[in-house]
């Protein structure tokens, strides 16, 4: 039997005025007459984002949701080249600590998904340097929250540059420039246009990194790979992790827009996956990447409750019989 635990990404569609991604552009910042006052404004925006994050966590806990992906946009302009004199972490210590304490109390799994411009396999040195800086920001946030940083940032492999094998080998070469604490923070994910499940597993096995399997991405881009054949390799990639195996679930918007995420998760599609992996792991954490966020999770649980092949554990998890 396998426990299935559901989570959602960044925003709550049910809470009002709780965006954790409020921002300010550098253009807006540069138009302010007083630079120090501008920094204080950035800090207030970041504090508001962290307050919203805590509200979302409280909302999640009230519905037994123990799996949540934080937005990577908590601190606007944190790594901007013109703001390197800004010690953005110090004024946010209390808010970050509060999030960490709440997550620990409720045994919540929190993680990040850095934006697409984080490219470890980039042929450009400057892009690689900026990618490492972005990963360092995520590392600092987790440390301030007192969260174990191991396997807390899921990433795509990066750019294909029309040469898959070369791009994969460049990832391995550039990996040496990523500090070990950041390496240990990373999980890799198969994508829907460039790197298949097998491609990503090649890197995971070479570098001892867990694979976050995205079922929707696999259906969109797979080169006729049989995902069930590779599933034991996915399970093996998580053997050294302190966390349960993680996967992503979403449904295509339409046949014509197959790669786009739908508002909700199609339950039968999800169970096509779950029926194949049942019993292969004790627990699997499934991150819902649907447009309707927490609403999609609640709808999926309503659909799940109608089934006879599961046993409900709480409002956000169930047991595969």
C-alpha positions as a Markdown table, in Angstrom:
| # | Residue | x | y | z |
|---|---|---|---|---|
| 1 | Unk | 0.0 | 0.0 | 0.0 |
| 2 | Unk | 1.1 | 3.6 | -0.7 |
| 3 | Unk | 0.2 | 6.8 | 1.0 |
| 4 | Unk | -0.5 | 9.7 | -1.5 |
| 5 | Unk | 0.0 | 13.2 | -0.1 |
| 6 | Unk | -1.1 | 16.2 | -2.2 |
| 7 | Unk | 0.4 | 19.7 | -2.3 |
| 8 | Unk | 0.0 | 22.9 | -4.3 |
| 9 | Unk | 2.1 | 25.7 | -5.6 |
| 10 | Unk | 2.7 | 29.3 | -4.4 |
| 11 | Unk | -0.7 | 31.0 | -4.6 |
| 12 | Unk | -4.0 | 30.3 | -2.9 |
| 13 | Unk | -7.1 | 30.8 | -5.1 |
| 14 | Unk | -9.3 | 30.8 | -2.0 |
| 15 | Unk | -7.5 | 33.4 | 0.2 |
| 16 | Unk | -8.1 | 37.1 | -0.7 |
| 17 | Unk | -5.2 | 39.6 | -0.8 |
| 18 | Unk | -2.6 | 37.0 | 0.0 |
| 19 | Unk | -0.2 | 37.1 | -3.0 |
| 20 | Unk | 3.3 | 36.0 | -1.9 |
| 21 | Unk | 4.8 | 37.4 | -5.1 |
| 22 | Unk | 4.3 | 41.2 | -4.9 |
| 23 | Unk | 7.2 | 43.0 | -6.6 |
| 24 | Unk | 8.9 | 46.1 | -7.7 |
| 25 | Unk | 10.9 | 46.4 | -10.9 |
| 26 | Unk | 14.4 | 47.9 | -11.0 |
| 27 | Unk | 13.0 | 50.7 | -13.2 |
| 28 | Unk | 10.5 | 51.6 | -10.5 |
| 29 | Unk | 13.3 | 51.5 | -7.8 |
| 30 | Unk | 15.6 | 53.7 | -9.9 |
| 31 | Unk | 13.0 | 56.3 | -10.2 |
| 32 | Unk | 12.8 | 56.8 | -6.5 |
| 33 | Unk | 14.7 | 59.9 | -5.3 |
| 34 | Unk | 16.0 | 58.4 | -2.1 |
| 35 | Unk | 17.9 | 55.1 | -2.5 |
| 36 | Unk | 17.7 | 54.1 | 1.2 |
| 37 | Unk | 14.0 | 54.8 | 1.2 |
| 38 | Unk | 13.7 | 52.5 | -1.8 |
| 39 | Unk | 15.5 | 49.7 | 0.0 |
| 40 | Unk | 13.0 | 50.1 | 2.9 |
| 41 | Unk | 10.1 | 49.9 | 0.4 |
| 42 | Unk | 11.6 | 46.7 | -1.0 |
| 43 | Unk | 11.8 | 45.3 | 2.5 |
| 44 | Unk | 8.2 | 46.1 | 3.2 |
| 45 | Unk | 7.2 | 44.3 | 0.0 |
| 46 | Unk | 9.2 | 41.3 | 1.0 |
| 47 | Unk | 7.8 | 41.3 | 4.5 |
| 48 | Unk | 4.3 | 41.4 | 3.0 |
| 49 | Unk | 5.1 | 38.4 | 0.8 |
| 50 | Unk | 6.3 | 36.5 | 3.8 |
| 51 | Unk | 3.2 | 37.4 | 5.8 |
| 52 | Unk | 1.1 | 36.1 | 2.9 |
| 53 | Unk | 3.2 | 32.9 | 2.8 |
| 54 | Unk | 2.5 | 32.4 | 6.4 |
| 55 | Unk | -1.3 | 33.0 | 5.9 |
| 56 | Unk | -1.2 | 30.4 | 3.0 |
| 57 | Unk | 0.6 | 27.9 | 5.3 |
| 58 | Unk | -2.1 | 28.4 | 8.0 |
| 59 | Unk | -4.8 | 27.9 | 5.4 |
| 60 | Unk | -3.0 | 24.8 | 4.2 |
| 61 | Unk | -2.6 | 23.4 | 7.7 |
| 62 | Unk | -6.4 | 23.9 | 8.4 |
| 63 | Unk | -7.0 | 21.6 | 5.4 |
| 64 | Unk | -4.4 | 19.0 | 6.4 |
| 65 | Unk | -2.1 | 20.1 | 3.5 |
| 66 | Unk | 1.5 | 19.4 | 4.5 |
| 67 | Unk | 3.2 | 19.9 | 1.1 |
| 68 | Unk | 3.7 | 23.4 | -0.4 |
| 69 | Unk | 6.0 | 25.0 | -2.9 |
| 70 | Unk | 7.0 | 28.5 | -2.0 |
| 71 | Unk | 7.4 | 31.1 | -4.7 |
| 72 | Unk | 10.9 | 32.1 | -5.7 |
| 73 | Unk | 9.8 | 35.7 | -5.9 |
| 74 | Unk | 9.6 | 36.4 | -2.1 |
| 75 | Unk | 12.2 | 39.1 | -2.2 |
| 76 | Unk | 12.1 | 41.5 | -5.2 |
| 77 | Unk | 15.5 | 42.5 | -6.7 |
| 78 | Unk | 17.3 | 40.4 | -4.1 |
| 79 | Unk | 20.2 | 39.6 | -6.5 |
| 80 | Unk | 20.1 | 42.6 | -8.7 |
| 81 | Unk | 23.6 | 43.8 | -9.8 |
| 82 | Unk | 22.8 | 47.4 | -8.7 |
| 83 | Unk | 21.7 | 46.4 | -5.2 |
| 84 | Unk | 24.6 | 44.3 | -4.0 |
| 85 | Unk | 25.0 | 46.7 | -1.0 |
| 86 | Unk | 21.5 | 45.8 | 0.2 |
| 87 | Unk | 21.5 | 43.3 | 3.2 |
| 88 | Unk | 18.0 | 42.1 | 2.4 |
| 89 | Unk | 18.1 | 39.1 | 4.7 |
| 90 | Unk | 18.6 | 40.9 | 8.1 |
| 91 | Unk | 15.3 | 42.8 | 8.2 |
| 92 | Unk | 13.4 | 39.6 | 7.2 |
| 93 | Unk | 14.8 | 37.4 | 9.9 |
| 94 | Unk | 11.7 | 37.3 | 12.2 |
| 95 | Unk | 9.3 | 36.6 | 9.3 |
| 96 | Unk | 11.5 | 33.8 | 7.9 |
| 97 | Unk | 11.9 | 32.3 | 11.4 |
| 98 | Unk | 8.1 | 32.4 | 11.9 |
| 99 | Unk | 7.5 | 30.5 | 8.7 |
| 100 | Unk | 10.1 | 27.8 | 9.6 |
| 101 | Unk | 8.6 | 27.4 | 13.1 |
| 102 | Unk | 5.1 | 27.0 | 11.8 |
| 103 | Unk | 6.2 | 24.5 | 9.1 |
| 104 | Unk | 8.1 | 22.4 | 11.7 |
| 105 | Unk | 5.2 | 22.5 | 14.1 |
| 106 | Unk | 2.8 | 21.1 | 11.5 |
| 107 | Unk | 5.4 | 18.8 | 9.9 |
| 108 | Unk | 5.1 | 20.5 | 6.5 |
| 109 | Unk | 7.3 | 19.8 | 3.5 |
| 110 | Unk | 8.3 | 23.2 | 1.9 |
| 111 | Unk | 10.4 | 23.6 | -1.2 |
| 112 | Unk | 11.2 | 25.8 | -4.2 |
| 113 | Unk | 11.3 | 25.7 | -8.0 |
| 114 | Unk | 13.7 | 28.4 | -9.1 |
| 115 | Unk | 12.7 | 30.2 | -12.3 |
| 116 | Unk | 13.6 | 29.0 | -15.8 |
| 117 | Unk | 16.6 | 31.3 | -16.1 |
| 118 | Unk | 18.5 | 29.1 | -13.7 |
| 119 | Unk | 20.6 | 27.2 | -16.2 |
| 120 | Unk | 23.4 | 25.0 | -14.9 |
| 121 | Unk | 24.2 | 23.7 | -18.3 |
| 122 | Unk | 24.4 | 27.1 | -20.0 |
| 123 | Unk | 27.4 | 27.6 | -22.3 |
| 124 | Unk | 27.6 | 31.2 | -21.0 |
| 125 | Unk | 29.8 | 31.8 | -17.9 |
| 126 | Unk | 27.7 | 34.8 | -16.8 |
| 127 | Unk | 24.5 | 32.8 | -16.9 |
| 128 | Unk | 26.1 | 30.0 | -14.8 |
| 129 | Unk | 27.3 | 32.5 | -12.3 |
| 130 | Unk | 23.9 | 34.1 | -12.0 |
| 131 | Unk | 22.3 | 30.7 | -11.7 |
| 132 | Unk | 24.5 | 29.9 | -8.7 |
| 133 | Unk | 23.7 | 33.3 | -7.1 |
| 134 | Unk | 20.0 | 32.5 | -7.4 |
| 135 | Unk | 20.5 | 29.0 | -5.9 |
| 136 | Unk | 22.4 | 30.7 | -3.0 |
| 137 | Unk | 19.4 | 33.0 | -2.4 |
| 138 | Unk | 17.2 | 29.9 | -2.0 |
| 139 | Unk | 19.7 | 28.3 | 0.3 |
| 140 | Unk | 19.9 | 31.4 | 2.5 |
| 141 | Unk | 16.1 | 31.5 | 2.8 |
| 142 | Unk | 15.9 | 27.9 | 3.8 |
| 143 | Unk | 18.7 | 28.3 | 6.3 |
| 144 | Unk | 16.9 | 31.3 | 7.9 |
| 145 | Unk | 13.8 | 29.2 | 8.1 |
| 146 | Unk | 15.9 | 26.5 | 9.8 |
| 147 | Unk | 14.7 | 24.0 | 7.2 |
| 148 | Unk | 17.0 | 21.1 | 6.2 |
| 149 | Unk | 18.2 | 22.3 | 2.8 |
| 150 | Unk | 18.6 | 18.8 | 1.3 |
| 151 | Unk | 16.5 | 18.3 | -1.8 |
| 152 | Unk | 14.4 | 21.4 | -1.5 |
| 153 | Unk | 14.9 | 23.0 | -5.0 |
| 154 | Unk | 13.5 | 21.3 | -8.1 |
| 155 | Unk | 15.0 | 22.3 | -11.4 |
| 156 | Unk | 14.8 | 21.5 | -15.1 |
| 157 | Unk | 17.9 | 20.3 | -16.7 |
| 158 | Unk | 18.1 | 23.6 | -18.7 |
| 159 | Unk | 18.7 | 24.5 | -22.3 |
| 160 | Unk | 18.9 | 21.8 | -25.0 |
| 161 | Unk | 20.7 | 24.1 | -27.6 |
| 162 | Unk | 19.7 | 21.5 | -30.2 |
| 163 | Unk | 22.4 | 19.1 | -29.0 |
| 164 | Unk | 20.9 | 16.9 | -26.2 |
| 165 | Unk | 24.0 | 14.8 | -25.5 |
| 166 | Unk | 26.3 | 17.9 | -25.5 |
| 167 | Unk | 23.9 | 19.7 | -23.2 |
| 168 | Unk | 23.8 | 16.8 | -20.8 |
| 169 | Unk | 27.6 | 16.6 | -20.6 |
| 170 | Unk | 27.9 | 20.3 | -20.1 |
| 171 | Unk | 25.5 | 20.0 | -17.1 |
| 172 | Unk | 28.0 | 17.5 | -15.6 |
| 173 | Unk | 31.0 | 19.7 | -16.3 |
| 174 | Unk | 29.3 | 22.8 | -14.9 |
| 175 | Unk | 28.1 | 20.9 | -11.8 |
| 176 | Unk | 31.7 | 21.2 | -10.5 |
| 177 | Unk | 31.2 | 25.0 | -10.2 |
| 178 | Unk | 28.1 | 24.6 | -8.0 |
| 179 | Unk | 29.1 | 24.5 | -4.3 |
| 180 | Unk | 28.4 | 21.2 | -2.6 |
| 181 | Unk | 25.7 | 22.6 | -0.2 |
| 182 | Unk | 23.8 | 23.9 | -3.3 |
| 183 | Unk | 24.3 | 20.6 | -5.1 |
| 184 | Unk | 22.7 | 18.8 | -2.1 |
| 185 | Unk | 19.7 | 21.1 | -2.3 |
| 186 | Unk | 18.8 | 20.2 | -5.9 |
| 187 | Unk | 16.3 | 17.8 | -7.5 |
| 188 | Unk | 16.0 | 17.4 | -11.3 |
| 189 | Unk | 12.8 | 17.2 | -13.3 |
| 190 | Unk | 12.0 | 15.9 | -16.8 |
| 191 | Unk | 10.5 | 18.6 | -19.0 |
| 192 | Unk | 8.0 | 18.8 | -21.9 |
| 193 | Unk | 10.2 | 20.0 | -24.8 |
| 194 | Unk | 13.9 | 19.2 | -24.3 |
| 195 | Unk | 14.9 | 16.5 | -21.8 |
| 196 | Unk | 13.0 | 13.2 | -21.4 |
| 197 | Unk | 12.7 | 11.1 | -18.3 |
| 198 | Unk | 15.6 | 9.0 | -19.4 |
| 199 | Unk | 17.8 | 12.1 | -20.1 |
| 200 | Unk | 17.1 | 13.5 | -16.6 |
| 201 | Unk | 17.7 | 10.1 | -15.0 |
| 202 | Unk | 21.1 | 9.9 | -16.8 |
| 203 | Unk | 22.1 | 13.1 | -14.9 |
| 204 | Unk | 20.5 | 12.0 | -11.6 |
| 205 | Unk | 22.4 | 8.7 | -11.6 |
| 206 | Unk | 25.7 | 10.4 | -12.5 |
| 207 | Unk | 25.4 | 13.1 | -9.9 |
| 208 | Unk | 23.4 | 11.3 | -7.1 |
| 209 | Unk | 20.4 | 13.7 | -7.5 |
| 210 | Unk | 16.7 | 12.6 | -7.0 |
| 211 | Unk | 14.4 | 12.8 | -10.0 |
| 212 | Unk | 11.0 | 14.5 | -9.7 |
| 213 | Unk | 9.0 | 12.8 | -12.3 |
| 214 | Unk | 6.5 | 15.0 | -14.1 |
| 215 | Unk | 3.8 | 12.7 | -15.6 |
| 216 | Unk | 2.2 | 15.4 | -17.7 |
| 217 | Unk | 5.6 | 16.4 | -19.1 |
| 218 | Unk | 6.4 | 12.8 | -19.9 |
| 219 | Unk | 3.1 | 12.4 | -21.9 |
| 220 | Unk | 4.0 | 15.5 | -23.9 |
| 221 | Unk | 7.6 | 14.6 | -24.6 |
| 222 | Unk | 9.0 | 11.1 | -24.3 |
| 223 | Unk | 10.5 | 9.7 | -27.5 |
| 224 | Unk | 8.4 | 6.5 | -27.0 |
| 225 | Unk | 10.0 | 5.9 | -23.6 |
| 226 | Unk | 8.1 | 3.5 | -21.3 |
| 227 | Unk | 8.0 | 5.4 | -18.0 |
| 228 | Unk | 7.0 | 2.3 | -16.0 |
| 229 | Unk | 10.2 | 0.6 | -17.2 |
| 230 | Unk | 12.2 | 3.5 | -15.7 |
| 231 | Unk | 10.2 | 3.9 | -12.5 |
| 232 | Unk | 12.5 | 1.6 | -10.4 |
| 233 | Unk | 15.4 | 4.0 | -11.3 |
| 234 | Unk | 13.3 | 7.0 | -10.1 |
| 235 | Unk | 12.7 | 5.2 | -6.8 |
| 236 | Unk | 16.4 | 4.4 | -6.5 |
| 237 | Unk | 17.3 | 8.0 | -7.0 |
| 238 | Unk | 15.5 | 8.9 | -3.8 |
| 239 | Unk | 17.2 | 6.3 | -1.6 |
| 240 | Unk | 19.6 | 8.7 | 0.0 |
| 241 | Unk | 17.0 | 11.5 | 0.5 |
| 242 | Unk | 15.5 | 12.2 | 4.0 |
| 243 | Unk | 12.2 | 13.1 | 2.1 |
| 244 | Unk | 9.6 | 10.9 | 0.5 |
| 245 | Unk | 9.6 | 10.6 | -3.3 |
| 246 | Unk | 8.1 | 13.6 | -5.1 |
| 247 | Unk | 6.4 | 13.9 | -8.4 |
| 248 | Unk | 4.4 | 16.5 | -10.3 |
| 249 | Unk | 0.9 | 16.1 | -11.5 |
| 250 | Unk | -1.2 | 18.2 | -13.9 |
| 251 | Unk | -3.5 | 17.7 | -16.9 |
| 252 | Unk | -3.3 | 19.1 | -20.4 |
| 253 | Unk | -5.5 | 22.1 | -21.1 |
| 254 | Unk | -6.7 | 20.5 | -24.4 |
| 255 | Unk | -5.4 | 18.2 | -27.1 |
| 256 | Unk | -4.4 | 21.2 | -29.1 |
| 257 | Unk | -2.7 | 22.9 | -26.2 |
| 258 | Unk | -1.4 | 19.7 | -24.6 |
| 259 | Unk | 1.6 | 21.2 | -22.9 |
| 260 | Unk | -0.4 | 23.9 | -21.2 |
| 261 | Unk | -1.7 | 23.1 | -17.7 |
| 262 | Unk | -5.4 | 22.8 | -17.2 |
| 263 | Unk | -7.3 | 24.5 | -14.3 |
| 264 | Unk | -7.8 | 21.2 | -12.6 |
| 265 | Unk | -6.4 | 17.7 | -12.4 |
| 266 | Unk | -8.2 | 14.9 | -14.3 |
| 267 | Unk | -8.6 | 12.2 | -11.7 |
| 268 | Unk | -8.6 | 9.3 | -14.1 |
| 269 | Unk | -5.3 | 10.4 | -15.6 |
| 270 | Unk | -3.8 | 10.7 | -12.2 |
| 271 | Unk | -4.9 | 7.2 | -11.2 |
| 272 | Unk | -3.5 | 5.8 | -14.5 |
| 273 | Unk | -0.2 | 6.8 | -13.0 |
| 274 | Unk | -0.9 | 5.8 | -9.4 |
| 275 | Unk | -2.1 | 2.3 | -10.3 |
| 276 | Unk | 1.3 | 1.6 | -11.9 |
| 277 | Unk | 3.4 | 2.8 | -8.9 |
| 278 | Unk | 1.2 | 1.4 | -6.1 |
| 279 | Unk | 3.3 | -0.5 | -3.6 |
| 280 | Unk | 6.7 | 0.6 | -5.1 |
| 281 | Unk | 7.1 | 3.3 | -2.3 |
| 282 | Unk | 5.5 | 3.7 | 1.1 |
| 283 | Unk | 4.6 | 7.3 | 0.4 |
| 284 | Unk | 4.6 | 9.7 | -2.6 |
| 285 | Unk | 4.2 | 13.4 | -2.4 |
| 286 | Unk | 2.3 | 14.8 | -5.4 |
| 287 | Unk | 2.7 | 18.5 | -6.3 |
| 288 | Unk | -0.3 | 19.7 | -8.2 |
| 289 | Unk | 0.7 | 22.2 | -10.9 |
| 290 | Unk | -2.8 | 23.1 | -12.1 |
| 291 | Unk | -3.9 | 26.7 | -12.7 |
| 292 | Unk | -6.4 | 26.7 | -9.9 |
| 293 | Unk | -3.8 | 25.8 | -7.2 |
| 294 | Unk | -5.4 | 24.8 | -3.9 |
| 295 | Unk | -8.8 | 24.8 | -5.5 |
| 296 | Unk | -7.6 | 22.1 | -7.8 |
| 297 | Unk | -6.4 | 20.1 | -4.8 |
| 298 | Unk | -9.8 | 20.3 | -3.1 |
| 299 | Unk | -11.6 | 19.3 | -6.3 |
| 300 | Unk | -9.2 | 16.4 | -6.8 |
| 301 | Unk | -9.9 | 15.2 | -3.3 |
| 302 | Unk | -13.6 | 15.4 | -3.9 |
| 303 | Unk | -13.1 | 13.2 | -7.0 |
| 304 | Unk | -10.9 | 10.8 | -5.1 |
| 305 | Unk | -13.5 | 10.3 | -2.4 |
| 306 | Unk | -15.9 | 8.8 | -5.0 |
| 307 | Unk | -13.5 | 5.9 | -5.7 |
| 308 | Unk | -13.5 | 2.5 | -4.1 |
| 309 | Unk | -9.8 | 1.7 | -4.5 |
| 310 | Unk | -8.6 | 4.2 | -1.9 |
| 311 | Unk | -8.9 | 4.9 | 1.8 |
| 312 | Unk | -9.1 | 8.6 | 2.9 |
| 313 | Unk | -6.6 | 9.6 | 5.5 |
| 314 | Unk | -7.4 | 13.3 | 5.8 |
| 315 | Unk | -8.4 | 16.3 | 3.7 |
| 316 | Unk | -5.2 | 16.1 | 1.5 |
| 317 | Unk | -4.0 | 12.5 | 1.6 |
| 318 | Unk | -5.2 | 9.0 | 1.0 |
| 319 | Unk | -4.1 | 5.4 | 0.9 |
| 320 | Unk | -4.0 | 3.3 | -2.3 |
| 321 | Unk | -5.5 | 0.0 | -1.4 |
